[in-house]
Amino acid sequence: MTAAGVLPYIQVVLSVLLIVCVLLQQTGASLGGAFGGDNFSAAYHTRRGAEKYLFYITISLGVLFALSAFVALII
C-alpha cells in the first residue's frame, strides 16, 4: 500500500478525533453570547488540568489534519 492509499484513512481517523475533541470541550458561553449578548462571566478563564490538555490536543489534531490535507493535495 502506498502513502496515497493510506492517506484517506489517516484523514478519516484525524477528522473523527478532531470532532470528538471539539465536542468534548465545554464552553461557558450561552446561546445569547453567539448573537452579541453580554456574557462577561464566561469571557475569559484559565484552562486548567484536563481542559488544558484537551485544548492542546485539539490544536495538534487540527494542525495534523491540515498537514495531511496539504500532503493529499500535493500527491
N, CA, C and O atoms as a Tinker XYZ file with bonds, in Angstrom:
   300  protein
     1  N      0.832000   -1.173000    0.000000    73     2
     2  CA     0.000000    0.000000    0.000000    64     1     3
     3  C      0.888000    1.253000    0.000000    63     2     4     5
     4  O      1.848000    1.342000    0.766000    81     3
     5  N      0.566000    2.184000   -0.840000    73     3     6
     6  CA     1.360000    3.397000   -0.934000    64     5     7
     7  C      0.848000    4.448000    0.043000    63     6     8     9
     8  O     -0.184000    4.276000    0.692000    81     7
     9  N      1.596000    5.531000    0.127000    73     7    10
    10  CA     1.206000    6.632000    1.015000    64     9    11
    11  C     -0.110000    7.252000    0.547000    63    10    12    13
    12  O     -0.920000    7.681000    1.368000    81    11
    13  N     -0.323000    7.299000   -0.753000    73    11    14
    14  CA    -1.562000    7.864000   -1.283000    64    13    15
    15  C     -2.753000    6.968000   -0.960000    63    14    16    17
    16  O     -3.883000    7.450000   -0.880000    81    15
    17  N     -2.516000    5.670000   -0.772000    73    15    18
    18  CA    -3.595000    4.753000   -0.435000    64    17    19
    19  C     -3.957000    4.777000    1.037000    63    18    20    21
    20  O     -5.098000    4.486000    1.398000    81    19
    21  N     -2.999000    5.123000    1.897000    73    19    22
    22  CA    -3.214000    5.141000    3.345000    64    21    23
    23  C     -3.719000    6.508000    3.806000    63    22    24    25
    24  O     -4.404000    6.599000    4.825000    81    23
    25  N     -3.399000    7.543000    3.088000    73    23    26
    26  CA    -3.714000    8.909000    3.499000    64    25    27
    27  C     -5.202000    9.167000    3.757000    63    26    28    29
    28  O     -5.523000    9.847000    4.732000    81    27
    29  N     -6.116000    8.665000    2.942000    73    27    30
    30  CA    -7.541000    8.894000    3.252000    64    29    31
    31  C     -7.957000    8.288000    4.592000    63    30    32    33
    32  O     -8.774000    8.877000    5.299000    81    31
    33  N     -7.421000    7.141000    4.950000    73    31    34
    34  CA    -7.744000    6.519000    6.227000    64    33    35
    35  C     -7.190000    7.349000    7.390000    63    34    36    37
    36  O     -7.835000    7.488000    8.429000    81    35
    37  N     -6.002000    7.888000    7.201000    73    35    38
    38  CA    -5.413000    8.754000    8.225000    64    37    39
    39  C     -6.266000   10.002000    8.402000    63    38    40    41
    40  O     -6.492000   10.446000    9.527000    81    39
    41  N     -6.739000   10.567000    7.300000    73    39    42
    42  CA    -7.575000   11.764000    7.381000    64    41    43
    43  C     -8.911000   11.480000    8.056000    63    42    44    45
    44  O     -9.413000   12.324000    8.798000    81    43
    45  N     -9.491000   10.318000    7.817000    73    43    46
    46  CA   -10.754000    9.967000    8.463000    64    45    47
    47  C    -10.549000    9.832000    9.967000    63    46    48    49
    48  O    -11.353000   10.337000   10.749000    81    47
    49  N     -9.483000    9.158000   10.375000    73    47    50
    50  CA    -9.209000    8.984000   11.803000    64    49    51
    51  C     -8.944000   10.342000   12.454000    63    50    52    53
    52  O     -9.470000   10.621000   13.531000    81    51
    53  N     -8.136000   11.187000   11.814000    73    51    54
    54  CA    -7.852000   12.513000   12.360000    64    53    55
    55  C     -9.112000   13.359000   12.451000    63    54    56    57
    56  O     -9.304000   14.078000   13.432000    81    55
    57  N     -9.964000   13.283000   11.453000    73    55    58
    58  CA   -11.181000   14.096000   11.477000    64    57    59
    59  C    -12.136000   13.641000   12.573000    63    58    60    61
    60  O    -12.756000   14.476000   13.232000    81    59
    61  N    -12.266000   12.335000   12.780000    73    59    62
    62  CA   -13.144000   11.836000   13.844000    64    61    63
    63  C    -12.592000   12.243000   15.210000    63    62    64    65
    64  O    -13.348000   12.681000   16.077000    81    63
    65  N    -11.289000   12.103000   15.405000    73    63    66
    66  CA   -10.678000   12.505000   16.671000    64    65    67
    67  C    -10.829000   14.008000   16.906000    63    66    68    69
    68  O    -11.078000   14.441000   18.032000    81    67
    69  N    -10.681000   14.794000   15.854000    73    67    70
    70  CA   -10.826000   16.245000   15.970000    64    69    71
    71  C    -12.261000   16.626000   16.344000    63    70    72    73
    72  O    -12.473000   17.510000   17.174000    81    71
    73  N    -13.229000   15.970000   15.741000    73    71    74
    74  CA   -14.634000   16.236000   16.062000    64    73    75
    75  C    -14.922000   15.876000   17.513000    63    74    76    77
    76  O    -15.600000   16.625000   18.217000    81    75
    77  N    -14.412000   14.739000   17.964000    73    75    78
    78  CA   -14.637000   14.315000   19.343000    64    77    79
    79  C    -14.010000   15.306000   20.317000    63    78    80    81
    80  O    -14.625000   15.655000   21.324000    81    79
    81  N    -12.794000   15.762000   20.028000    73    79    82
    82  CA   -12.125000   16.716000   20.919000    64    81    83
    83  C    -12.864000   18.050000   20.976000    63    82    84    85
    84  O    -12.972000   18.654000   22.044000    81    83
    85  N    -13.363000   18.505000   19.855000    73    83    86
    86  CA   -14.096000   19.768000   19.842000    64    85    87
    87  C    -15.405000   19.633000   20.615000    63    86    88    89
    88  O    -15.791000   20.544000   21.347000    81    87
    89  N    -16.084000   18.506000   20.456000    73    87    90
    90  CA   -17.351000   18.318000   21.161000    64    89    91
    91  C    -17.156000   18.122000   22.659000    63    90    92    93
    92  O    -18.055000   18.435000   23.439000    81    91
    93  N    -16.002000   17.610000   23.076000    73    91    94
    94  CA   -15.741000   17.406000   24.495000    64    93    95
    95  C    -15.406000   18.699000   25.230000    63    94    96    97
    96  O    -15.523000   18.773000   26.453000    81    95
    97  N    -14.997000   19.698000   24.496000    73    95    98
    98  CA   -14.637000   20.956000   25.144000    64    97    99
    99  C    -15.892000   21.655000   25.615000    63    98   100   101
   100  O    -16.860000   21.810000   24.870000    81    99
   101  N    -15.856000   22.068000   26.854000    73    99   102
   102  CA   -17.006000   22.773000   27.425000    64   101   103
   103  C    -16.754000   24.270000   27.332000    63   102   104   105
   104  O    -15.641000   24.744000   27.557000    81   103
   105  N    -17.782000   24.985000   27.004000    73   103   106
   106  CA   -17.665000   26.429000   26.959000    64   105   107
   107  C    -18.733000   27.031000   27.856000    63   106   108   109
   108  O    -19.851000   26.522000   27.938000    81   107
   109  N    -18.383000   28.103000   28.520000    73   107   110
   110  CA   -19.318000   28.745000   29.427000    64   109   111
   111  C    -20.241000   29.714000   28.725000    63   110   112   113
   112  O    -21.160000   30.241000   29.353000    81   111
   113  N    -20.034000   29.967000   27.454000    73   111   114
   114  CA   -20.859000   30.927000   26.726000    64   113   115
   115  C    -22.225000   30.329000   26.435000    63   114   116   117
   116  O    -22.342000   29.175000   26.022000    81   115
   117  N    -23.236000   31.120000   26.653000    73   115   118
   118  CA   -24.588000   30.675000   26.354000    64   117   119
   119  C    -24.931000   31.033000   24.909000    63   118   120   121
   120  O    -24.111000   31.599000   24.186000    81   119
   121  N    -26.131000   30.703000   24.509000    73   119   122
   122  CA   -26.555000   30.992000   23.147000    64   121   123
   123  C    -26.642000   32.494000   22.894000    63   122   124   125
   124  O    -26.437000   32.943000   21.767000    81   123
   125  N    -26.941000   33.271000   23.930000    73   123   126
   126  CA   -27.010000   34.723000   23.778000    64   125   127
   127  C    -25.664000   35.328000   23.428000    63   126   128   129
   128  O    -25.610000   36.357000   22.755000    81   127
   129  N    -24.579000   34.714000   23.869000    73   127   130
   130  CA   -23.251000   35.209000   23.544000    64   129   131
   131  C    -22.922000   35.068000   22.073000    63   130   132   133
   132  O    -22.105000   35.821000   21.542000    81   131
   133  N    -23.553000   34.106000   21.408000    73   131   134
   134  CA   -23.316000   33.913000   19.980000    64   133   135
   135  C    -23.935000   35.035000   19.159000    63   134   136   137
   136  O    -23.491000   35.316000   18.046000    81   135
   137  N    -24.967000   35.678000   19.713000    73   135   138
   138  CA   -25.659000   36.730000   18.979000    64   137   139
   139  C    -25.349000   38.117000   19.517000    63   138   140   141
   140  O    -26.096000   39.064000   19.270000    81   139
   141  N    -24.257000   38.238000   20.247000    73   139   142
   142  CA   -23.835000   39.549000   20.709000    64   141   143
   143  C    -24.330000   39.925000   22.079000    63   142   144   145
   144  O    -24.162000   41.068000   22.505000    81   143
   145  N    -24.935000   38.994000   22.776000    73   143   146
   146  CA   -25.409000   39.294000   24.120000    64   145   147
   147  C    -24.248000   39.412000   25.095000    63   146   148   149
   148  O    -23.168000   38.875000   24.847000    81   147
   149  N    -24.465000   40.108000   26.195000    73   147   150
   150  CA   -23.408000   40.287000   27.190000    64   149   151
   151  C    -23.323000   39.053000   28.070000    63   150   152   153
   152  O    -24.292000   38.671000   28.727000    81   151
   153  N    -22.157000   38.439000   28.072000    73   151   154
   154  CA   -21.912000   37.283000   28.924000    64   153   155
   155  C    -20.486000   37.414000   29.436000    63   154   156   157
   156  O    -19.603000   36.647000   29.051000    81   155
   157  N    -20.272000   38.387000   30.305000    73   155   158
   158  CA   -18.922000   38.678000   30.751000    64   157   159
   159  C    -18.390000   37.647000   31.724000    63   158   160   161
   160  O    -17.178000   37.565000   31.924000    81   159
   161  N    -19.247000   36.867000   32.328000    73   159   162
   162  CA   -18.769000   35.881000   33.293000    64   161   163
   163  C    -17.994000   34.758000   32.620000    63   162   164   165
   164  O    -17.164000   34.115000   33.262000    81   163
   165  N    -18.247000   34.510000   31.342000    73   163   166
   166  CA   -17.575000   33.416000   30.644000    64   165   167
   167  C    -16.603000   33.926000   29.584000    63   166   168   169
   168  O    -16.136000   33.145000   28.754000    81   167
   169  N    -16.297000   35.197000   29.597000    73   167   170
   170  CA   -15.472000   35.755000   28.538000    64   169   171
   171  C    -14.042000   35.223000   28.595000    63   170   172   173
   172  O    -13.506000   34.781000   27.579000    81   171
   173  N    -13.430000   35.262000   29.759000    73   171   174
   174  CA   -12.045000   34.827000   29.886000    64   173   175
   175  C    -11.929000   33.906000   31.092000    63   174   176   177
   176  O    -12.440000   34.200000   32.173000    81   175
   177  N    -11.258000   32.807000   30.886000    73   175   178
   178  CA   -10.958000   31.939000   32.007000    64   177   179
   179  C     -9.677000   31.182000   31.712000    63   178   180   181
   180  O     -9.295000   31.009000   30.554000    81   179
   181  N     -9.032000   30.741000   32.747000    73   179   182
   182  CA    -7.787000   29.997000   32.604000    64   181   183
   183  C     -8.104000   28.515000   32.506000    63   182   184   185
   184  O     -8.821000   27.956000   33.336000    81   183
   185  N     -7.552000   27.891000   31.468000    73   183   186
   186  CA    -7.746000   26.454000   31.316000    64   185   187
   187  C     -6.806000   25.733000   32.271000    63   186   188   189
   188  O     -5.626000   26.068000   32.371000    81   187
   189  N     -7.333000   24.756000   32.958000    73   187   190
   190  CA    -6.534000   24.007000   33.915000    64   189   191
   191  C     -6.786000   22.528000   33.750000    63   190   192   193
   192  O     -7.863000   22.108000   33.329000    81   191
   193  N     -5.782000   21.746000   34.087000    73   191   194
   194  CA    -5.928000   20.295000   34.131000    64   193   195
   195  C     -6.239000   19.687000   32.781000    63   194   196   197
   196  O     -5.598000   19.976000   31.771000    81   195
   197  N     -7.253000   18.831000   32.803000    73   195   198
   198  CA    -7.616000   18.083000   31.593000    64   197   199
   199  C     -8.112000   19.003000   30.489000    63   198   200   201
   200  O     -7.913000   18.715000   29.309000    81   199
   201  N     -8.755000   20.106000   30.855000    73   199   202
   202  CA    -9.254000   21.042000   29.847000    64   201   203
   203  C     -8.105000   21.635000   29.034000    63   202   204   205
   204  O     -8.229000   21.823000   27.824000    81   203
   205  N     -6.995000   21.928000   29.697000    73   203   206
   206  CA    -5.834000   22.495000   29.013000    64   205   207
   207  C     -5.230000   21.474000   28.044000    63   206   208   209
   208  O     -4.890000   21.809000   26.910000    81   207
   209  N     -5.102000   20.223000   28.505000    73   207   210
   210  CA    -4.525000   19.196000   27.638000    64   209   211
   211  C     -5.447000   18.866000   26.463000    63   210   212   213
   212  O     -4.974000   18.601000   25.358000    81   211
   213  N     -6.759000   18.881000   26.699000    73   211   214
   214  CA    -7.698000   18.657000   25.613000    64   213   215
   215  C     -7.614000   19.790000   24.588000    63   214   216   217
   216  O     -7.739000   19.553000   23.386000    81   215
   217  N     -7.403000   21.014000   25.061000    73   215   218
   218  CA    -7.234000   22.164000   24.174000    64   217   219
   219  C     -5.986000   21.996000   23.308000    63   218   220   221
   220  O     -6.030000   22.230000   22.100000    81   219
   221  N     -4.870000   21.590000   23.927000    73   219   222
   222  CA    -3.637000   21.374000   23.174000    64   221   223
   223  C     -3.763000   20.208000   22.191000    63   222   224   225
   224  O     -3.237000   20.276000   21.079000    81   223
   225  N     -4.441000   19.165000   22.586000    73   223   226
   226  CA    -4.643000   18.019000   21.692000    64   225   227
   227  C     -5.494000   18.430000   20.498000    63   226   228   229
   228  O     -5.235000   17.999000   19.375000    81   227
   229  N     -6.509000   19.261000   20.733000    73   227   230
   230  CA    -7.368000   19.728000   19.647000    64   229   231
   231  C     -6.573000   20.559000   18.646000    63   230   232   233
   232  O     -6.740000   20.411000   17.435000    81   231
   233  N     -5.717000   21.424000   19.151000    73   231   234
   234  CA    -4.877000   22.230000   18.248000    64   233   235
   235  C     -3.939000   21.330000   17.454000    63   234   236   237
   236  O     -3.773000   21.511000   16.248000    81   235
   237  N     -3.329000   20.363000   18.128000    73   235   238
   238  CA    -2.405000   19.448000   17.451000    64   237   239
   239  C     -3.115000   18.635000   16.374000    63   238   240   241
   240  O     -2.591000   18.468000   15.273000    81   239
   241  N     -4.303000   18.131000   16.689000    73   239   242
   242  CA    -5.053000   17.364000   15.698000    64   241   243
   243  C     -5.465000   18.238000   14.519000    63   242   244   245
   244  O     -5.475000   17.772000   13.379000    81   243
   245  N     -5.801000   19.486000   14.775000    73   243   246
   246  CA    -6.144000   20.398000   13.683000    64   245   247
   247  C     -4.969000   20.658000   12.756000    63   246   248   249
   248  O     -5.122000   20.701000   11.535000    81   247
   249  N     -3.789000   20.830000   13.354000    73   247   250
   250  CA    -2.578000   21.044000   12.549000    64   249   251
   251  C     -2.253000   19.785000   11.748000    63   250   252   253
   252  O     -1.926000   19.874000   10.564000    81   251
   253  N     -2.340000   18.619000   12.379000    73   251   254
   254  CA    -2.067000   17.366000   11.667000    64   253   255
   255  C     -3.056000   17.138000   10.532000    63   254   256   257
   256  O     -2.675000   16.673000    9.458000    81   255
   257  N     -4.329000   17.466000   10.767000    73   255   258
   258  CA    -5.314000   17.309000    9.710000    64   257   259
   259  C     -5.040000   18.260000    8.550000    63   258   260   261
   260  O     -5.161000   17.871000    7.388000    81   259
   261  N     -4.672000   19.503000    8.856000    73   259   262
   262  CA    -4.348000   20.465000    7.804000    64   261   263
   263  C     -3.125000   20.009000    7.005000    63   262   264   265
   264  O     -3.094000   20.131000    5.780000    81   263
   265  N     -2.121000   19.485000    7.706000    73   263   266
   266  CA    -0.940000   18.980000    7.014000    64   265   267
   267  C     -1.259000   17.774000    6.136000    63   266   268   269
   268  O     -0.743000   17.656000    5.024000    81   267
   269  N     -2.109000   16.882000    6.635000    73   267   270
   270  CA    -2.479000   15.719000    5.825000    64   269   271
   271  C     -3.290000   16.143000    4.595000    63   270   272   273
   272  O     -3.159000   15.543000    3.528000    81   271
   273  N     -4.119000   17.166000    4.744000    73   271   274
   274  CA    -4.864000   17.674000    3.590000    64   273   275
   275  C     -3.921000   18.304000    2.569000    63   274   276   277
   276  O     -4.105000   18.157000    1.360000    81   275
   277  N     -2.908000   19.008000    3.073000    73   275   278
   278  CA    -1.928000   19.604000    2.173000    64   277   279
   279  C     -1.122000   18.544000    1.434000    63   278   280   281
   280  O     -0.861000   18.669000    0.238000    81   279
   281  N     -0.728000   17.495000    2.163000    73   279   282
   282  CA     0.013000   16.389000    1.541000    64   281   283
   283  C     -0.869000   15.693000    0.498000    63   282   284   285
   284  O     -0.384000   15.320000   -0.571000    81   283
   285  N     -2.140000   15.518000    0.797000    73   283   286
   286  CA    -3.061000   14.894000   -0.180000    64   285   287
   287  C     -3.208000   15.759000   -1.424000    63   286   288   289
   288  O     -3.411000   15.241000   -2.522000    81   287
   289  N     -3.105000   17.069000   -1.257000    73   287   290
   290  CA    -3.203000   17.976000   -2.389000    64   289   291
   291  C     -1.974000   17.849000   -3.293000    63   290   292   293
   292  O     -2.072000   17.913000   -4.519000    81   291
   293  N     -0.823000   17.668000   -2.658000    73   291   294
   294  CA     0.432000   17.572000   -3.412000    64   293   295
   295  C      0.553000   16.225000   -4.131000    63   294   296   297
   296  O      1.011000   16.166000   -5.272000    81   295
   297  N      0.146000   15.160000   -3.467000    73   295   298
   298  CA     0.321000   13.804000   -4.035000    64   297   299
   299  C     -0.612000   13.574000   -5.197000    63   298   300
   300  O     -0.602000   12.496000   -5.793000    81   299
